[in-house]
Amino acid sequence: MDFELTDEHRLIVDTVRRFVATELDPHEDEVERLDEVPPGLAERIRDRALAAGLYAANMPEELGGGGLDAVGMALVERELGRAGYALQMLVARPSNILQACEGEQRERYLLPAIRGERHDCLAMTEPGAGSDVRSMTTRAVRDGDDYVLNGTKHFISHADAADFVILFAATGTERTPRGEKNLITAFLVDLDTPGLTVRRGSSCVSHRGYHQCELSFEDCRIPAGQRLGEEGRGFELMGQWLGASRLSVAATSVGRGRRVLELATEWAAQREQFGQPIGRFQGVGFQLADMATELDAAELLTLRAAWKLDQDAMTDQDAAMAKLFASEALGRITDRAVQIFGGMGLMAELPVERFWRDARVERIWDGTSEIQRHIISRSMLRPLGA
């Protein structure tokens, strides 16, 4: 097996790392203090990302995107992961689901998203149906040439900065071995559509400035031409998106873990107690060794899954393993970093406490750790008839 990056991949890493260091990192404290990215700053970062050729790197080159393969995108996400979500998401990677756009949808949604003119958010989660997606109660009822939408979505990231939502709603039911389940359909809904209300959600300890919102649909009427894909086939579209999304979380976790390890190692080398650097004490040095080992394992799982995706061979189990291990490793690494920094690790004066807080959500969104374990164990048992 060849673990060497290509020259192109090395160039990608260097380019994104420089961009993060010069364009994103300097604004972290401001975003943390304000709990938002000032509009002027957001526009400037987007413009510079476009100029640097980093915008929409996940989209095909023939559509105006960067055309990177899955390994290349994992490396981009890893490097962007060194910054907080509120800033790194300005270097936008439009949802891969938008590639399902057809006809007029491409001109109205897909291509403007690639050009940075419009921004999407994805609405799937509901108050009563988190991981149990097919139990969603938001419904889309066909009425002539329109659909009428009713229901509520919550924990919708970045909806307050989006122009349109990729909505998943129930459009019927079907019989399954486990009882009646909803048929899910995807829609493209402009945020200014009458009957759609966007509200800022509760404050979250993770990723300040990157807000989660509640979307309320009350007799919200949209043309049938805004249905994305076939009616009742949204679950398949969702599955295509979730794989790439889980790889994104895994790669981001690795990138953030690398930055935390660098900070902890520097502190352990410089901070002296009892006449020597604390890193020489076994209790600290061994923690650094464990952090480094877990990070390498997380990165290998992530890049393996990305490589298999490029070969059209990635399974749900591959993506789940990468997301599960990388997100949980990040939690352990940030916790150890706080311990190494001691009391200073909990002070807002240093970024370690922020990384510790931010790490917690990675084990929840885009499928909880429990869901990932369910996917992995199910893939092991099904071939044996269990």
C-alpha positions as CSV (number, residue, x, y, z in Angstrom):
1,M,0.0,0.0,0.0
2,D,1.3,3.5,-0.9
3,F,0.7,6.0,1.9
4,E,2.5,8.9,0.2
5,L,0.5,11.9,-0.9
6,T,0.6,13.0,-4.5
7,D,2.3,16.3,-5.4
8,E,-1.2,17.7,-6.0
9,H,-2.4,16.5,-2.6
10,R,0.7,18.1,-0.9
11,L,-0.1,21.4,-2.7
12,I,-3.7,21.3,-1.5
13,V,-2.5,20.8,2.1
14,D,0.0,23.6,1.9
15,T,-2.5,26.0,0.3
16,V,-5.3,25.3,2.7
17,R,-3.1,25.4,5.7
18,R,-1.7,28.8,4.7
19,F,-5.2,30.1,4.1
20,V,-6.4,29.0,7.5
21,A,-3.4,30.5,9.2
22,T,-3.7,33.9,7.5
23,E,-7.4,34.3,6.9
24,L,-9.2,32.4,9.6
25,D,-7.1,31.9,12.7
26,P,-6.6,35.7,13.3
27,H,-10.4,36.1,13.8
28,E,-11.1,33.3,16.2
29,D,-11.1,35.4,19.3
30,E,-13.5,38.0,17.8
31,V,-16.0,35.3,16.7
32,E,-15.8,33.6,20.1
33,R,-16.5,36.9,21.8
34,L,-19.3,38.1,19.5
35,D,-20.9,34.6,18.9
36,E,-21.1,35.5,15.2
37,V,-19.0,36.4,12.2
38,P,-19.4,40.0,11.3
39,P,-21.0,40.3,7.8
40,G,-18.2,42.3,6.3
41,L,-15.6,39.7,7.5
42,A,-17.7,36.8,6.2
43,E,-17.9,38.4,2.8
44,R,-14.2,39.1,2.7
45,I,-13.3,35.5,3.7
46,R,-15.6,34.1,1.0
47,D,-14.1,36.4,-1.6
48,R,-10.6,35.4,-0.7
49,A,-11.6,31.7,-0.7
50,L,-13.0,32.2,-4.2
51,A,-9.9,34.0,-5.4
52,A,-7.7,31.2,-3.9
53,G,-9.7,28.5,-5.8
54,L,-10.8,26.9,-2.5
55,Y,-14.5,27.5,-2.8
56,A,-16.8,24.6,-3.7
57,A,-13.7,22.3,-3.9
58,N,-16.1,19.3,-3.6
59,M,-18.0,20.1,-6.8
60,P,-17.1,18.8,-10.3
61,E,-14.7,20.9,-12.3
62,E,-17.1,21.0,-15.3
63,L,-19.6,22.8,-13.1
64,G,-17.2,25.4,-11.9
65,G,-16.1,23.6,-8.7
66,G,-12.7,22.4,-7.6
67,G,-13.2,18.9,-8.8
68,L,-11.2,17.3,-6.0
69,D,-11.4,13.6,-5.3
70,A,-12.5,12.2,-2.0
71,V,-8.9,12.0,-0.6
72,G,-8.3,15.5,-1.6
73,M,-11.5,16.7,0.1
74,A,-10.6,14.8,3.2
75,L,-7.3,16.7,3.3
76,V,-9.1,20.0,2.7
77,E,-11.5,19.2,5.6
78,R,-8.6,18.2,7.8
79,E,-6.8,21.5,7.3
80,L,-10.0,23.6,7.6
81,G,-10.7,21.7,10.8
82,R,-7.8,23.6,12.5
83,A,-10.2,26.5,12.6
84,G,-13.7,26.8,14.2
85,Y,-16.8,25.9,12.2
86,A,-18.1,29.5,12.0
87,L,-15.0,30.5,10.1
88,Q,-14.1,27.3,8.2
89,M,-17.7,27.0,6.7
90,L,-17.1,30.3,4.9
91,V,-14.8,28.3,2.7
92,A,-18.0,26.7,1.5
93,R,-18.5,23.1,0.3
94,P,-22.1,23.1,-1.0
95,S,-24.0,20.0,-0.2
96,N,-23.3,17.1,-2.6
97,I,-27.0,16.5,-2.8
98,L,-27.3,19.6,-5.1
99,Q,-25.7,17.5,-7.8
100,A,-29.2,15.9,-8.1
101,C,-30.6,19.2,-9.4
102,E,-32.1,19.0,-12.9
103,G,-33.1,21.6,-15.5
104,E,-34.0,25.0,-14.0
105,Q,-32.9,23.9,-10.6
106,R,-29.3,23.9,-11.7
107,E,-29.4,27.6,-12.7
108,R,-31.4,28.6,-9.6
109,Y,-29.6,26.5,-6.9
110,L,-26.7,24.4,-7.9
111,L,-24.6,26.8,-10.0
112,P,-25.1,29.9,-7.8
113,A,-24.1,27.8,-4.8
114,I,-20.8,26.8,-6.6
115,R,-20.2,30.4,-7.5
116,G,-20.7,31.6,-3.9
117,E,-23.8,33.6,-4.8
118,R,-26.2,31.5,-2.8
119,H,-25.8,29.3,0.3
120,D,-27.6,26.2,1.4
121,C,-28.5,24.5,4.6
122,L,-29.9,21.0,5.1
123,A,-33.1,20.4,7.2
124,M,-33.6,16.8,8.3
125,T,-33.6,16.7,12.1
126,E,-36.9,17.2,14.0
127,P,-37.7,17.6,17.7
128,G,-39.3,14.2,17.9
129,A,-37.3,12.4,15.3
130,G,-33.5,12.9,15.7
131,S,-31.7,9.8,14.5
132,D,-35.0,8.1,13.6
133,V,-35.2,10.0,10.3
134,R,-38.1,8.0,8.9
135,S,-40.3,9.0,11.8
136,M,-40.2,12.6,10.8
137,T,-43.6,14.4,10.9
138,T,-42.9,17.3,8.6
139,R,-45.1,16.6,5.6
140,A,-45.3,17.7,2.0
141,V,-48.8,17.2,0.5
142,R,-49.3,17.5,-3.3
143,D,-51.9,20.1,-4.3
144,G,-52.1,20.4,-8.0
145,D,-48.8,21.8,-9.3
146,D,-47.6,22.6,-5.8
147,Y,-46.6,21.0,-2.6
148,V,-47.8,22.3,0.7
149,L,-45.3,22.0,3.6
150,N,-46.2,21.7,7.3
151,G,-44.0,20.8,10.2
152,T,-40.9,21.8,12.3
153,K,-37.2,21.2,11.9
154,H,-34.6,22.0,14.5
155,F,-30.8,21.8,15.0
156,I,-30.5,23.1,11.5
157,S,-26.9,24.4,11.3
158,H,-26.2,27.7,9.6
159,A,-29.8,28.3,8.5
160,D,-29.6,32.0,9.6
161,A,-26.8,32.5,7.0
162,A,-28.5,30.5,4.2
163,D,-30.5,31.5,1.2
164,F,-32.3,28.2,0.7
165,V,-32.9,25.0,2.5
166,I,-32.6,21.4,1.3
167,L,-35.6,20.0,3.0
168,F,-36.6,16.4,3.7
169,A,-40.3,15.8,4.3
170,A,-42.7,12.8,4.4
171,T,-44.8,12.4,1.3
172,G,-46.4,9.1,2.0
173,T,-45.9,5.7,3.8
174,E,-44.8,2.2,2.9
175,R,-45.0,-1.2,4.7
176,T,-41.7,-2.5,6.0
177,P,-40.8,-5.6,8.1
178,R,-40.7,-3.2,11.1
179,G,-44.0,-1.6,10.4
180,E,-45.2,1.4,8.5
181,K,-42.5,3.9,7.6
182,N,-42.6,7.3,6.0
183,L,-41.5,7.8,2.4
184,I,-39.2,10.7,2.3
185,T,-38.8,13.3,-0.5
186,A,-36.3,16.1,-0.8
187,F,-37.2,19.7,-1.7
188,L,-35.5,23.0,-2.4
189,V,-37.1,25.8,-0.5
190,D,-36.1,29.5,-0.6
191,L,-35.8,30.9,2.9
192,D,-38.0,33.9,2.0
193,T,-40.9,31.6,1.0
194,P,-44.2,32.7,2.7
195,G,-45.1,30.2,5.4
196,L,-41.5,29.5,6.3
197,T,-40.1,31.0,9.5
198,V,-36.5,30.7,10.7
199,R,-35.7,31.3,14.3
200,R,-32.3,31.2,16.1
201,G,-32.1,28.1,18.4
202,S,-30.8,27.9,21.9
203,S,-27.2,28.9,22.6
204,C,-24.8,26.0,22.2
205,V,-21.5,25.5,24.1
206,S,-19.8,24.2,20.9
207,H,-18.7,26.3,17.9
208,R,-19.8,29.8,18.8
209,G,-20.8,31.8,15.8
210,Y,-22.0,28.7,14.0
211,H,-25.7,28.7,14.9
212,Q,-28.3,26.1,15.0
213,C,-31.8,27.2,14.1
214,E,-35.5,26.1,14.1
215,L,-37.5,26.1,10.8
216,S,-41.3,26.2,11.0
217,F,-43.4,25.4,7.9
218,E,-47.0,26.5,8.1
219,D,-49.0,25.9,4.9
220,C,-45.8,26.8,3.0
221,R,-46.5,26.4,-0.7
222,I,-43.8,25.6,-3.2
223,P,-44.0,24.6,-6.9
224,A,-43.6,20.9,-7.7
225,G,-40.6,21.9,-9.8
226,Q,-38.7,22.5,-6.5
227,R,-38.8,18.8,-5.6
228,L,-35.3,17.4,-5.7
229,G,-35.2,14.0,-7.3
230,E,-38.1,11.6,-7.4
231,E,-41.0,11.6,-4.9
232,G,-40.4,9.1,-2.2
233,R,-36.7,8.6,-3.0
234,G,-35.3,11.3,-0.7
235,F,-34.0,8.6,1.7
236,E,-31.6,7.4,-1.0
237,L,-30.4,11.0,-1.6
238,M,-29.9,11.4,2.1
239,G,-27.8,8.3,2.3
240,Q,-25.5,9.6,-0.4
241,W,-25.0,12.8,1.5
242,L,-24.5,11.2,4.9
243,G,-21.5,9.2,3.8
244,A,-19.6,12.3,2.6
245,S,-20.8,14.3,5.6
246,R,-19.4,11.7,8.1
247,L,-16.1,11.7,6.4
248,S,-16.1,15.5,6.7
249,V,-16.7,15.2,10.5
250,A,-13.9,12.6,10.8
251,A,-11.4,14.7,8.8
252,T,-12.3,17.9,10.7
253,S,-11.8,16.1,14.0
254,V,-8.4,15.0,12.9
255,G,-7.4,18.5,11.9
256,R,-8.6,20.0,15.2
257,G,-6.9,17.2,17.1
258,R,-3.6,18.0,15.3
259,R,-3.8,21.6,16.4
260,V,-4.6,20.6,20.0
261,L,-1.7,18.2,20.1
262,E,0.7,20.8,18.9
263,L,-0.5,23.2,21.6
264,A,-0.2,20.5,24.3
265,T,3.2,19.4,23.2
266,E,4.6,23.0,23.2
267,W,3.2,23.6,26.6
268,A,4.6,20.3,28.0
269,A,8.0,21.3,26.6
270,Q,8.0,24.8,28.0
271,R,6.1,24.6,31.2
272,E,8.5,23.6,34.1
273,Q,7.7,22.1,37.4
274,F,10.2,20.6,39.9
275,G,13.1,21.8,37.8
276,Q,12.2,20.2,34.5
277,P,9.7,20.4,31.6
278,I,6.4,18.7,32.6
279,G,6.6,16.6,29.4
280,R,9.5,14.6,31.0
281,F,7.1,13.3,33.6
282,Q,5.7,10.0,32.6
283,G,2.2,11.0,33.5
284,V,2.3,13.8,30.9
285,G,4.6,12.2,28.3
286,F,2.5,9.1,28.0
287,Q,-0.6,11.2,27.5
288,L,1.1,12.9,24.5
289,A,2.1,9.5,23.1
290,D,-1.5,8.3,23.3
291,M,-2.8,11.4,21.7
292,A,-0.4,11.1,18.8
293,T,-1.2,7.4,18.3
294,E,-4.9,7.9,18.3
295,L,-4.6,10.8,15.8
296,D,-2.6,8.7,13.4
297,A,-5.2,5.9,13.7
298,A,-8.1,8.3,13.2
299,E,-6.4,9.8,10.1
300,L,-5.7,6.4,8.6
301,L,-9.3,5.3,9.0
302,T,-10.5,8.6,7.5
303,L,-8.1,8.5,4.5
304,R,-8.8,4.8,3.9
305,A,-12.6,5.5,3.7
306,A,-11.9,8.4,1.4
307,W,-9.7,6.3,-0.9
308,K,-12.4,3.6,-1.0
309,L,-15.0,6.3,-1.9
310,D,-12.8,7.3,-4.9
311,Q,-12.8,3.6,-5.9
312,D,-16.6,3.5,-5.5
313,A,-16.0,0.9,-2.8
314,M,-16.7,2.8,0.4
315,T,-19.4,1.2,2.6
316,D,-21.6,2.7,5.3
317,Q,-19.4,0.8,7.7
318,D,-16.2,2.5,6.5
319,A,-17.7,6.0,6.9
320,A,-19.2,5.1,10.3
321,M,-15.8,3.7,11.6
322,A,-14.0,6.9,10.5
323,K,-16.6,9.2,12.1
324,L,-16.9,7.2,15.3
325,F,-13.2,6.8,16.0
326,A,-12.1,10.3,14.9
327,S,-14.8,12.2,16.8
328,E,-14.3,10.1,20.0
329,A,-10.5,10.4,19.7
330,L,-10.9,14.2,19.5
331,G,-12.9,14.2,22.7
332,R,-10.2,12.2,24.5
333,I,-7.4,14.4,23.0
334,T,-9.0,17.7,24.0
335,D,-9.7,16.3,27.5
336,R,-6.1,15.3,28.0
337,A,-4.9,18.7,26.7
338,V,-7.0,20.4,29.4
339,Q,-5.3,18.1,32.0
340,I,-1.9,18.9,30.7
341,F,-2.5,22.6,30.8
342,G,-3.9,22.3,34.3
343,G,-5.9,25.2,35.6
344,M,-4.9,27.3,32.5
345,G,-6.6,24.7,30.3
346,L,-10.0,25.9,31.6
347,M,-9.3,29.6,31.2
348,A,-10.7,31.5,28.2
349,E,-7.4,33.2,27.9
350,L,-6.1,30.1,26.0
351,P,-7.9,28.3,23.2
352,V,-7.7,24.8,24.8
353,E,-11.0,25.2,26.7
354,R,-12.7,26.2,23.4
355,F,-11.4,23.2,21.6
356,W,-12.6,21.0,24.5
357,R,-16.1,22.5,24.3
358,D,-16.2,22.4,20.5
359,A,-15.2,18.7,20.4
360,R,-18.3,17.6,22.3
361,V,-20.7,18.1,19.4
362,E,-18.7,15.9,17.0
363,R,-20.0,12.8,18.7
364,I,-23.6,13.9,18.2
365,W,-24.2,15.6,14.9
366,D,-24.3,13.7,11.5
367,G,-25.2,10.6,13.5
368,T,-24.4,10.0,17.1
369,S,-21.6,7.6,18.2
370,E,-24.4,5.1,19.1
371,I,-25.8,5.3,15.5
372,Q,-22.3,4.7,14.1
373,R,-21.9,1.6,16.3
374,H,-25.3,0.4,15.2
375,I,-24.3,0.7,11.5
376,I,-21.0,-1.1,12.1
377,S,-22.5,-4.0,14.1
378,R,-25.4,-4.4,11.7
379,S,-23.0,-4.7,8.8
380,M,-21.2,-7.4,10.7
381,L,-24.3,-9.4,11.7
382,R,-26.4,-9.2,8.5
383,P,-24.2,-11.5,6.4
384,L,-24.8,-14.1,9.2
385,G,-28.5,-13.7,9.1
386,A,-28.7,-11.9,12.4
